[in-house]
């Protein structure tokens, strides 16, 4: 299943630009050369938009030939991960104090004689203002330590994965993308290697590979058209209609493009929590209390429900803080639990979409969320 590149993100900025063809060419020349004077720019540009897009390609691992550079790099990272985590290895928390993550990377370098070499990287984050070294930059430093004469034009790509450990209770944030500092490093490399890519994965099984291309495309948009991402929008959490040019909900402050629940690993964990809450609600025929929750899902900390899932609209919290506080699924939570790719396929899950199978408290919440 090979998909064409699809937009990952789209940001838009206002520019004063003339609607004439000549002004459009002027804007494009300025974007590529940056040599136009400020006086001429202000004289020729009146009112247009430029839209900047970044692209990510998503492919199934089993659809990629073994000889494809993407598959080779992914396999090298898989081997590194398996070697690192063998025999139940757990990293020293001292070197991961900021994020609590174990992040591994593999850098692909094509040497001057045409040989392909691969260099491992691991993150190090001690508790100091400048004490972080991300996995991507560690791999680059590793390569340059072994081959001091290496240059950025030899870098072909890098793969990164977040590995579950006891530090993060087995939870990961895959696909994990470079931070701001690493992105700047990698974009500088991409200037010399146009097809340089960053690989991330849906999980440690690496069934889905995300290929992120760091180059940007610029599109000039007529001033009469306001890009949809800047218009009015409805919050997915509280359903408030928000004004244009805003990135946070005016009511619940949830980010407009919040992607926390979209990551496959986290989404899988949320489904498991939602199933536990659903089953507990069926057993009690009423919203679940904290005492009920500890009996059926004591492995899930309560702050997951209140600090993460409730603000996302997956769980509703009822009552004042204390032992009597109750929890129930919302309509959005039920929909996530019953997604087609969910592993909850028993008769209880299949019947959850029918009103007869859902307790009154949940049905009412689902109606309210619509």
C-alpha positions as CSV (number, residue, x, y, z in Angstrom):
1,X,0.0,0.0,0.0
2,X,2.0,2.9,-1.3
3,X,0.4,6.3,-0.7
4,X,1.5,9.5,-2.4
5,X,2.9,12.3,-0.2
6,X,0.1,13.9,1.8
7,X,0.2,17.2,3.6
8,X,1.0,16.9,7.3
9,X,0.6,20.5,8.2
10,X,-0.3,23.8,6.6
11,X,0.6,27.2,7.9
12,X,-0.5,30.5,6.3
13,X,0.9,33.9,6.6
14,X,-0.3,37.2,5.3
15,X,1.7,39.1,2.7
16,X,1.0,42.3,0.9
17,X,1.1,41.2,-2.7
18,X,-0.3,42.5,-6.0
19,X,-2.8,40.2,-7.8
20,X,-1.0,40.7,-11.1
21,X,1.1,38.0,-12.7
22,X,4.2,40.1,-12.4
23,X,3.7,40.6,-8.7
24,X,3.2,36.8,-8.2
25,X,6.5,36.2,-10.0
26,X,8.2,38.8,-7.9
27,X,7.0,37.1,-4.7
28,X,8.2,33.7,-5.9
29,X,11.6,35.2,-6.8
30,X,11.9,36.8,-3.4
31,X,11.1,33.5,-1.7
32,X,13.9,31.7,-3.6
33,X,16.5,34.4,-3.7
34,X,15.7,36.8,-0.9
35,X,17.5,39.6,-2.8
36,X,14.7,42.0,-3.4
37,X,14.9,45.4,-1.7
38,X,12.4,46.4,0.9
39,X,11.3,49.5,-1.1
40,X,10.5,47.6,-4.2
41,X,8.8,44.8,-2.3
42,X,6.4,47.3,-0.6
43,X,5.8,49.1,-3.8
44,X,4.8,46.0,-5.8
45,X,3.1,43.8,-3.2
46,X,-0.4,44.7,-2.0
47,X,-2.6,41.8,-0.7
48,X,-2.1,38.1,-1.2
49,X,-1.5,35.0,0.9
50,X,1.4,32.5,0.8
51,X,0.6,29.0,2.1
52,X,3.5,26.9,3.3
53,X,3.1,23.1,3.3
54,X,5.2,20.2,4.7
55,X,4.8,16.6,3.4
56,X,4.8,13.2,5.1
57,X,4.5,9.9,3.2
58,X,2.9,6.9,5.0
59,X,3.6,3.3,3.9
60,X,3.0,-0.2,5.3
61,X,6.3,-1.8,6.2
62,X,5.5,-5.1,4.4
63,X,4.8,-3.2,1.1
64,X,8.3,-1.8,0.9
65,X,11.0,-3.9,-0.9
66,X,13.8,-5.1,1.4
67,X,16.3,-3.3,-0.8
68,X,14.6,0.1,-0.5
69,X,16.7,2.5,1.5
70,X,13.7,3.3,3.7
71,X,13.3,-0.4,4.6
72,X,17.1,-0.8,5.1
73,X,17.2,2.1,7.5
74,X,14.1,0.9,9.4
75,X,15.7,-2.6,9.8
76,X,18.9,-1.1,11.1
77,X,17.0,0.8,13.7
78,X,15.0,-2.3,14.6
79,X,18.2,-4.3,15.2
80,X,19.6,-1.5,17.3
81,X,16.4,-1.3,19.4
82,X,16.4,-5.1,19.9
83,X,20.0,-5.1,21.0
84,X,19.5,-2.2,23.4
85,X,16.4,-3.6,25.1
86,X,17.7,-7.2,25.2
87,X,17.6,-9.0,28.6
88,X,15.1,-6.4,30.0
89,X,17.6,-3.5,29.9
90,X,16.4,-0.3,31.6
91,X,18.3,2.9,31.1
92,X,19.8,5.1,33.8
93,X,17.1,7.6,34.7
94,X,19.8,10.2,35.3
95,X,20.3,10.6,31.6
96,X,16.5,10.9,30.9
97,X,15.3,13.2,33.6
98,X,13.6,15.7,31.5
99,X,11.4,13.6,29.2
100,X,11.6,10.2,30.9
101,X,11.9,8.8,27.4
102,X,14.4,6.4,25.8
103,X,14.7,7.6,22.2
104,X,16.9,5.7,19.7
105,X,17.9,6.8,16.3
106,X,19.8,5.5,13.3
107,X,21.7,7.7,10.8
108,X,22.3,6.6,7.2
109,X,25.6,7.9,5.7
110,X,26.8,7.2,2.2
111,X,30.6,7.4,2.2
112,X,32.7,8.8,-0.6
113,X,33.5,5.3,-2.0
114,X,29.8,4.5,-2.2
115,X,29.6,2.4,0.9
116,X,26.6,2.8,3.2
117,X,27.3,3.1,6.9
118,X,24.9,3.5,9.8
119,X,25.4,5.2,13.1
120,X,23.4,4.9,16.3
121,X,22.2,7.7,18.5
122,X,20.5,7.9,21.9
123,X,19.1,10.8,23.8
124,X,20.7,12.2,27.0
125,X,18.8,14.7,29.2
126,X,20.2,15.6,32.5
127,X,18.5,18.2,34.7
128,X,20.3,21.3,33.5
129,X,19.2,24.3,31.4
130,X,21.3,23.2,28.5
131,X,21.7,19.6,29.5
132,X,19.8,17.9,26.6
133,X,21.2,16.1,23.7
134,X,18.5,14.6,21.4
135,X,18.9,11.3,19.8
136,X,19.2,12.8,16.3
137,X,22.1,15.1,17.1
138,X,23.8,12.3,19.1
139,X,23.7,10.1,16.0
140,X,25.3,13.0,13.9
141,X,28.0,13.5,16.6
142,X,28.6,9.8,16.6
143,X,29.1,9.7,12.8
144,X,31.5,12.7,12.9
145,X,33.5,11.2,15.8
146,X,34.1,8.1,13.8
147,X,34.7,9.9,10.5
148,X,35.9,13.5,11.2
149,X,36.1,14.3,7.4
150,X,32.4,13.5,6.9
151,X,30.2,16.2,5.3
152,X,26.5,16.8,5.4
153,X,26.1,15.9,1.8
154,X,26.8,12.3,2.7
155,X,23.8,12.1,5.1
156,X,20.9,10.2,3.4
157,X,18.3,9.9,6.2
158,X,17.6,9.3,9.9
159,X,15.1,7.1,11.7
160,X,13.8,7.8,15.2
161,X,11.7,5.7,17.7
162,X,10.4,6.1,21.2
163,X,11.1,2.9,23.2
164,X,8.8,1.9,26.1
165,X,10.6,1.6,29.5
166,X,9.7,1.6,33.2
167,X,10.4,5.3,33.3
168,X,7.4,6.1,31.1
169,X,5.3,3.1,32.3
170,X,5.5,1.5,28.9
171,X,3.9,4.4,27.1
172,X,5.4,5.9,24.0
173,X,4.7,8.9,21.8
174,X,5.3,7.3,18.4
175,X,5.5,8.7,15.7
176,X,8.1,10.9,17.4
177,X,9.3,13.9,15.4
178,X,12.4,16.0,15.9
179,X,12.3,18.9,18.3
180,X,12.8,22.5,17.1
181,X,16.6,22.4,17.5
182,X,16.9,19.1,15.7
183,X,14.6,20.2,12.9
184,X,16.9,23.2,12.2
185,X,19.9,20.9,12.1
186,X,18.2,18.5,9.7
187,X,16.9,21.2,7.5
188,X,20.4,22.5,7.0
189,X,21.4,18.9,6.0
190,X,18.4,18.8,3.6
191,X,19.8,21.9,1.8
192,X,22.7,19.7,0.5
193,X,20.7,16.4,0.2
194,X,17.2,17.3,-1.3
195,X,15.9,13.7,-0.8
196,X,17.0,13.6,2.9
197,X,14.1,12.2,5.0
198,X,13.2,11.6,8.6
199,X,11.6,8.3,9.5
200,X,9.1,7.7,12.3
201,X,6.9,4.8,13.1
202,X,3.4,4.0,14.4
203,X,4.8,1.8,17.2
204,X,7.8,-0.3,18.2
205,X,6.4,-3.0,15.8
206,X,7.1,-0.5,13.0
207,X,4.1,-1.7,10.9
208,X,3.6,1.8,9.4
209,X,6.5,4.0,8.4
210,X,6.2,7.8,8.2
211,X,8.7,9.5,5.9
212,X,8.9,13.2,6.6
213,X,10.4,15.4,4.0
214,X,11.7,18.6,5.5
215,X,11.4,20.7,2.4
216,X,8.5,23.2,2.1
217,X,6.3,24.2,-0.8
218,X,5.0,27.7,-1.2
219,X,1.8,28.5,-2.9
220,X,0.5,32.0,-3.7
221,X,-3.2,32.3,-2.9
222,X,-5.5,35.1,-4.2
223,X,-6.3,37.7,-1.6
224,X,-10.0,37.2,-2.1
225,X,-9.6,33.7,-0.6
226,X,-9.1,33.2,3.1
227,X,-7.5,29.8,3.8
228,X,-9.8,27.5,5.7
229,X,-7.3,26.9,8.5
230,X,-7.6,30.6,9.5
231,X,-11.4,30.7,9.4
232,X,-14.0,30.0,12.1
233,X,-13.8,26.6,13.6
234,X,-15.6,24.3,16.1
235,X,-13.7,22.8,19.1
236,X,-13.7,19.0,19.1
237,X,-13.8,18.9,22.9
238,X,-16.5,21.4,24.0
239,X,-18.0,22.2,20.5
240,X,-17.6,25.9,21.0
241,X,-17.6,27.9,17.7
242,X,-14.4,30.0,17.8
243,X,-13.5,33.1,15.8
244,X,-11.1,33.1,12.9
245,X,-7.3,33.6,13.4
246,X,-7.4,31.7,16.8
247,X,-5.4,28.6,17.7
248,X,-6.9,27.8,21.1
249,X,-10.6,27.3,22.1
250,X,-12.0,30.4,23.7
251,X,-14.0,28.2,26.2
252,X,-11.8,25.2,27.2
253,X,-8.4,26.4,25.8
254,X,-7.8,23.2,24.0
255,X,-5.4,23.6,21.1
256,X,-7.1,23.7,17.6
257,X,-4.6,21.2,16.1
258,X,-4.1,19.1,19.2
259,X,-2.8,15.7,18.0
260,X,-2.3,13.9,21.3
261,X,-5.1,11.3,20.8
262,X,-4.1,10.7,17.2
263,X,-0.8,9.0,17.8
264,X,-1.3,5.2,17.4
265,X,0.4,4.2,20.6
266,X,-1.5,6.7,22.8
267,X,-4.7,5.9,21.0
268,X,-4.4,2.2,21.7
269,X,-3.8,3.0,25.4
270,X,-6.9,5.2,25.5
271,X,-9.1,2.5,23.9
272,X,-8.0,0.1,26.6
273,X,-8.9,2.6,29.3
274,X,-12.3,3.4,27.6
275,X,-13.1,-0.3,27.4
276,X,-12.4,-0.8,31.1
277,X,-14.6,2.2,31.9
278,X,-17.3,0.9,29.6
279,X,-17.3,-2.6,31.2
280,X,-17.3,-1.1,34.7
281,X,-20.3,1.1,33.8
282,X,-22.2,-2.0,32.5
283,X,-21.5,-3.9,35.7
284,X,-22.7,-1.0,37.9
285,X,-25.4,0.4,35.6
286,X,-24.3,3.8,36.6
287,X,-21.3,6.2,36.3
288,X,-18.1,4.7,37.9
289,X,-16.8,6.0,41.2
290,X,-13.1,6.1,42.2
291,X,-13.6,3.0,44.3
292,X,-15.2,1.1,41.4
293,X,-12.4,2.2,39.1
294,X,-9.6,0.9,41.4
295,X,-11.3,-2.5,41.4
296,X,-11.6,-2.9,37.6
297,X,-8.7,-0.8,36.3
298,X,-6.3,-0.1,39.2
299,X,-3.4,-0.1,36.7
300,X,-4.6,3.2,35.2
301,X,-3.8,6.3,37.3
302,X,-6.8,8.5,38.0
303,X,-5.0,11.6,36.6
304,X,-5.3,9.9,33.2
305,X,-9.0,10.3,33.3
306,X,-9.1,13.9,34.7
307,X,-6.0,15.5,33.2
308,X,-5.9,13.9,29.8
309,X,-9.1,12.2,28.7
310,X,-11.6,14.6,30.2
311,X,-10.2,17.7,28.5
312,X,-10.3,15.8,25.2
313,X,-14.0,15.1,25.6
314,X,-13.6,11.3,26.0
315,X,-14.6,11.1,29.6
316,X,-17.0,13.2,31.7
317,X,-16.2,13.9,35.3
318,X,-19.2,14.3,37.6
319,X,-19.3,15.7,41.2
320,X,-16.9,17.4,43.5
321,X,-13.4,16.2,44.1
322,X,-13.2,13.2,46.4
323,X,-14.1,9.5,46.7
324,X,-17.7,10.2,45.5
325,X,-16.5,11.7,42.2
326,X,-17.9,9.7,39.2
327,X,-16.8,9.1,35.7
328,X,-18.6,8.1,32.5
329,X,-17.9,7.9,28.8
330,X,-19.0,10.6,26.4
331,X,-20.3,10.0,22.9
332,X,-16.8,10.8,21.6
333,X,-15.3,8.3,23.9
334,X,-17.7,5.6,22.7
335,X,-16.9,6.3,19.1
336,X,-13.2,6.0,19.7
337,X,-13.7,2.7,21.6
338,X,-15.6,1.3,18.7
339,X,-13.3,2.4,15.9
340,X,-13.0,-0.2,13.1
341,X,-9.3,-0.9,13.9
342,X,-10.0,-1.4,17.6
343,X,-9.2,-4.8,19.0
344,X,-12.4,-4.8,21.0
345,X,-14.5,-7.0,18.8
346,X,-16.4,-9.2,21.2
347,X,-20.2,-9.2,21.3
348,X,-20.2,-6.5,24.0
349,X,-18.2,-4.1,21.8
350,X,-20.2,-4.9,18.7
351,X,-23.5,-4.1,20.4
352,X,-22.2,-0.9,22.1
353,X,-23.3,1.2,19.2
354,X,-27.0,0.3,19.8
355,X,-28.9,2.4,22.3
356,X,-30.3,-0.7,24.0
357,X,-26.8,-1.9,25.0
358,X,-25.6,1.4,26.5
359,X,-26.5,2.5,30.0
360,X,-28.7,5.5,30.4
361,X,-25.9,7.7,31.7
362,X,-23.7,7.0,28.7
363,X,-26.5,7.4,26.2
364,X,-27.4,10.8,27.5
365,X,-23.8,11.9,27.4
366,X,-23.5,10.7,23.8
367,X,-26.6,12.7,22.8
368,X,-25.2,15.8,24.6
369,X,-21.9,15.6,22.8
370,X,-23.6,15.7,19.4
